[in-house]
Amino acid sequence: MSKKDLPENWKISERSIRAIQVAFEFGTGVSEAIRREANKNGLSTSDQIRKIVQLDVKTPKRPRLTVSLNEDDYRNLAQRYGLDALDRAAIREAIRQELIDFGNKPADEPPTSAH
């Protein structure tokens, strides 16, 4: 299959794969200012940087939050939620429900430390 025969959504993905991530290290003042502004604007920090340097910012089709989990994290979460450490789908669902609960609580309610 040649490039011109690829489905359109694959062509878009191919362009995304070619993007190069650029990382910056700043003191906490600059980093926090960018994070605060991103939060105020409802943007990711990456999109806020794009906005600052006057690059296009596309509205995500499905805004997502991500977290990286290692094997120890899965074991700890399984214990916390009373689940099997190998049942990644159940752990993911438990995290999802906890995040929904977090997002739906009143802003003045103190955070909980356990599920």
Backbone as CSV, one residue per row, in Angstrom:
resi,resn,N_x,N_y,N_z,CA_x,CA_y,CA_z,C_x,C_y,C_z
1,MET,0.848,-1.176,0.000,0.000,0.000,0.000,0.892,1.238,0.000
2,SER,0.726,2.103,-0.967,1.529,3.321,-1.046,0.925,4.396,-0.156
3,LYS,1.703,5.463,0.071,1.234,6.552,0.918,-0.069,7.147,0.421
4,LYS,-0.211,7.252,-0.902,-1.425,7.864,-1.430,-2.638,6.954,-1.255
5,ASP,-2.426,5.660,-0.999,-3.530,4.729,-0.790,-3.965,4.640,0.676
6,LEU,-3.237,5.285,1.566,-3.579,5.234,2.980,-4.900,5.944,3.245
7,PRO,-5.700,5.430,4.193,-6.914,6.154,4.586,-6.528,7.532,5.152
8,GLU,-7.412,8.505,5.000,-7.110,9.883,5.410,-6.710,9.981,6.883
9,ASN,-7.418,9.250,7.771,-7.073,9.326,9.194,-5.683,8.756,9.474
10,TRP,-5.197,7.829,8.670,-3.838,7.323,8.828,-2.827,8.367,8.386
11,LYS,-3.160,9.113,7.337,-2.263,10.174,6.871,-2.093,11.228,7.950
12,ILE,-3.175,11.560,8.640,-3.120,12.531,9.723,-2.240,11.990,10.842
13,SER,-2.426,10.709,11.189,-1.615,10.086,12.235,-0.141,10.084,11.851
14,GLU,0.143,9.839,10.577,1.531,9.817,10.115,2.182,11.190,10.336
15,ARG,1.437,12.262,10.068,1.968,13.613,10.315,2.229,13.822,11.799
16,SER,1.333,13.325,12.659,1.499,13.472,14.101,2.729,12.721,14.591
17,ILE,2.957,11.540,14.028,4.110,10.735,14.433,5.410,11.474,14.127
18,ARG,5.410,12.250,13.079,6.614,12.974,12.693,6.876,14.205,13.557
19,ALA,5.919,14.612,14.384,6.114,15.762,15.265,7.212,15.437,16.275
20,ILE,7.973,16.435,16.644,9.068,16.256,17.591,8.731,17.015,18.864
21,GLN,8.776,16.312,19.989,8.497,16.949,21.264,9.724,17.726,21.711
22,VAL,9.510,18.964,22.134,10.589,19.819,22.617,10.332,20.088,24.090
23,ALA,11.314,19.832,24.937,11.168,20.024,26.378,11.962,21.245,26.832
24,PHE,11.405,21.938,27.814,12.057,23.119,28.376,12.150,22.963,29.884
25,GLU,13.244,23.432,30.447,13.398,23.439,31.902,13.504,24.890,32.346
26,PHE,12.595,25.290,33.236,12.579,26.650,33.777,12.545,26.586,35.288
27,GLY,12.786,27.715,35.909,12.562,27.817,37.347,11.081,27.696,37.623
28,THR,10.723,27.485,38.872,9.318,27.270,39.198,8.444,28.460,38.842
29,GLY,8.967,29.665,38.883,8.151,30.839,38.566,7.596,30.804,37.160
30,VAL,8.440,30.547,36.182,8.010,30.503,34.782,7.074,29.311,34.560
31,SER,7.456,28.149,35.050,6.633,26.951,34.878,5.252,27.131,35.501
32,GLU,5.216,27.654,36.702,3.930,27.848,37.383,3.077,28.888,36.671
33,ALA,3.686,29.947,36.164,2.927,30.968,35.432,2.284,30.359,34.193
34,ILE,3.018,29.521,33.480,2.479,28.869,32.276,1.370,27.900,32.657
35,ARG,1.574,27.119,33.714,0.546,26.168,34.160,-0.727,26.891,34.607
36,ARG,-0.571,27.978,35.373,-1.742,28.745,35.825,-2.521,29.312,34.646
37,GLU,-1.794,29.884,33.685,-2.444,30.470,32.515,-3.139,29.380,31.687
38,ALA,-2.489,28.232,31.554,-3.092,27.111,30.829,-4.389,26.685,31.522
39,ASN,-4.335,26.554,32.826,-5.516,26.160,33.588,-6.631,27.191,33.429
40,LYS,-6.281,28.460,33.526,-7.263,29.534,33.375,-7.918,29.494,31.998
41,ASN,-7.152,29.139,30.974,-7.645,29.097,29.597,-8.217,27.739,29.200
42,GLY,-8.175,26.762,30.122,-8.675,25.431,29.807,-7.822,24.706,28.783
43,LEU,-6.519,24.969,28.807,-5.592,24.376,27.849,-4.606,23.460,28.557
44,SER,-4.002,22.568,27.802,-2.870,21.803,28.325,-1.679,22.757,28.363
45,THR,-0.652,22.406,29.103,0.541,23.266,29.122,1.163,23.336,27.734
46,SER,1.130,22.238,26.994,1.662,22.225,25.634,0.907,23.213,24.752
47,ASP,-0.426,23.196,24.819,-1.212,24.131,24.013,-1.008,25.568,24.465
48,GLN,-0.813,25.787,25.763,-0.551,27.145,26.248,0.776,27.658,25.677
49,ILE,1.778,26.812,25.639,3.061,27.205,25.046,2.868,27.537,23.569
50,ARG,2.103,26.705,22.856,1.825,26.986,21.439,1.141,28.352,21.301
51,LYS,0.227,28.654,22.194,-0.473,29.943,22.144,0.503,31.095,22.399
52,ILE,1.373,30.935,23.376,2.344,31.988,23.720,3.250,32.301,22.533
53,VAL,3.693,31.244,21.827,4.607,31.453,20.698,3.856,31.618,19.378
54,GLN,2.553,31.829,19.488,1.678,32.155,18.364,1.610,31.069,17.291
55,LEU,1.535,29.817,17.745,1.252,28.692,16.851,-0.221,28.327,16.991
56,ASP,-0.757,27.659,15.988,-2.146,27.224,16.041,-2.369,26.278,17.213
57,VAL,-3.519,26.430,17.848,-3.942,25.523,18.909,-5.275,24.942,18.475
58,LYS,-5.293,23.631,18.290,-6.518,22.966,17.860,-7.282,22.460,19.070
59,THR,-8.587,22.624,19.045,-9.425,22.108,20.113,-9.439,20.585,20.019
60,PRO,-9.106,19.904,21.119,-9.093,18.443,21.055,-10.498,17.894,20.837
61,LYS,-10.585,16.828,20.044,-11.882,16.186,19.806,-12.370,15.498,21.070
62,ARG,-11.441,14.876,21.773,-11.770,14.197,23.031,-10.719,14.591,24.062
63,PRO,-10.972,15.640,24.830,-9.976,16.022,25.843,-9.727,14.856,26.806
64,ARG,-8.473,14.598,27.074,-8.111,13.475,27.928,-7.154,13.912,29.025
65,LEU,-7.198,13.183,30.103,-6.200,13.295,31.164,-5.454,11.971,31.180
66,THR,-4.164,12.030,31.376,-3.379,10.802,31.379,-2.532,10.714,32.639
67,VAL,-2.188,9.511,32.981,-1.268,9.253,34.084,-0.469,8.006,33.697
68,SER,0.806,7.999,34.027,1.651,6.831,33.773,1.683,5.974,35.027
69,LEU,1.447,4.691,34.861,1.439,3.760,35.989,2.445,2.646,35.749
70,ASN,3.244,2.354,36.776,4.178,1.231,36.676,3.618,0.042,37.456
71,GLU,4.346,-1.041,37.489,3.866,-2.258,38.159,3.568,-2.017,39.638
72,ASP,4.445,-1.262,40.329,4.206,-0.952,41.742,2.925,-0.143,41.910
73,ASP,2.684,0.803,41.003,1.452,1.591,41.068,0.228,0.686,40.965
74,TYR,0.261,-0.254,40.010,-0.873,-1.170,39.857,-1.071,-2.013,41.113
75,ARG,0.007,-2.482,41.718,-0.116,-3.269,42.954,-0.719,-2.415,44.062
76,ASN,-0.219,-1.185,44.216,-0.733,-0.289,45.266,-2.204,0.059,45.035
77,LEU,-2.550,0.336,43.791,-3.937,0.676,43.482,-4.856,-0.533,43.667
78,ALA,-4.394,-1.704,43.273,-5.193,-2.922,43.454,-5.489,-3.126,44.936
79,GLN,-4.477,-2.947,45.772,-4.666,-3.089,47.212,-5.631,-2.017,47.722
80,ARG,-5.449,-0.801,47.283,-6.289,0.319,47.725,-7.748,0.098,47.357
81,TYR,-7.988,-0.386,46.139,-9.353,-0.583,45.665,-9.902,-1.976,45.951
82,GLY,-9.080,-2.858,46.519,-9.531,-4.223,46.801,-9.730,-5.042,45.536
83,LEU,-8.827,-4.870,44.574,-8.926,-5.549,43.284,-7.698,-6.418,43.034
84,ASP,-7.800,-7.271,42.035,-6.675,-8.092,41.597,-5.700,-7.189,40.836
85,ALA,-4.423,-7.236,41.173,-3.407,-6.392,40.536,-3.279,-6.640,39.041
86,LEU,-3.708,-7.792,38.565,-3.641,-8.100,37.136,-4.873,-7.619,36.368
87,ASP,-5.899,-7.195,37.081,-7.127,-6.742,36.432,-7.023,-5.247,36.134
88,ARG,-6.240,-4.941,35.101,-5.973,-3.542,34.736,-7.242,-2.774,34.381
89,ALA,-8.186,-3.446,33.733,-9.436,-2.784,33.342,-10.222,-2.357,34.583
90,ALA,-10.286,-3.212,35.587,-11.012,-2.875,36.815,-10.305,-1.749,37.568
91,ILE,-8.985,-1.778,37.579,-8.225,-0.707,38.238,-8.451,0.610,37.506
92,ARG,-8.415,0.567,36.185,-8.660,1.769,35.388,-10.049,2.326,35.667
93,GLU,-11.035,1.454,35.750,-12.407,1.887,36.033,-12.523,2.487,37.434
94,ALA,-11.835,1.904,38.407,-11.856,2.447,39.765,-11.233,3.842,39.795
95,ILE,-10.129,4.010,39.078,-9.488,5.330,38.989,-10.447,6.308,38.316
96,ARG,-11.056,5.866,37.204,-11.988,6.728,36.469,-13.124,7.203,37.371
97,GLN,-13.692,6.280,38.145,-14.797,6.648,39.031,-14.327,7.606,40.130
98,GLU,-13.123,7.373,40.654,-12.601,8.277,41.693,-12.375,9.679,41.123
99,LEU,-11.893,9.762,39.887,-11.691,11.066,39.254,-13.024,11.764,38.985
100,ILE,-14.040,11.001,38.592,-15.375,11.575,38.403,-15.892,12.116,39.729
101,ASP,-15.745,11.336,40.787,-16.176,11.789,42.117,-15.428,13.058,42.519
102,PHE,-14.142,13.080,42.255,-13.322,14.264,42.566,-13.829,15.477,41.798
103,GLY,-14.089,15.302,40.498,-14.532,16.411,39.668,-15.919,16.911,40.003
104,ASN,-16.760,16.064,40.615,-18.133,16.445,40.929,-18.323,17.003,42.328
105,LYS,-17.294,16.939,43.168,-17.476,17.438,44.537,-17.381,18.959,44.556
106,PRO,-18.038,19.594,45.507,-17.952,21.054,45.611,-16.509,21.507,45.836
107,ALA,-16.165,22.669,45.308,-14.791,23.168,45.376,-14.314,23.372,46.807
108,ASP,-15.215,23.678,47.741,-14.799,23.952,49.120,-14.736,22.702,49.991
109,GLU,-15.053,21.537,49.418,-14.984,20.285,50.151,-13.544,19.813,50.230
110,PRO,-13.045,19.421,51.424,-11.646,18.969,51.515,-11.429,17.665,50.757
111,PRO,-10.221,17.485,50.197,-9.930,16.243,49.467,-9.908,15.051,50.414
112,THR,-10.260,13.880,49.889,-10.186,12.647,50.686,-8.876,11.969,50.397
113,SER,-8.349,11.238,51.367,-7.050,10.594,51.174,-7.184,9.139,50.773
114,ALA,-8.356,8.554,50.873,-8.529,7.151,50.489,-9.880,6.987,49.822
115,HIS,-9.990,5.944,49.017,-11.225,5.644,48.291,-12.176,4.906,49.181
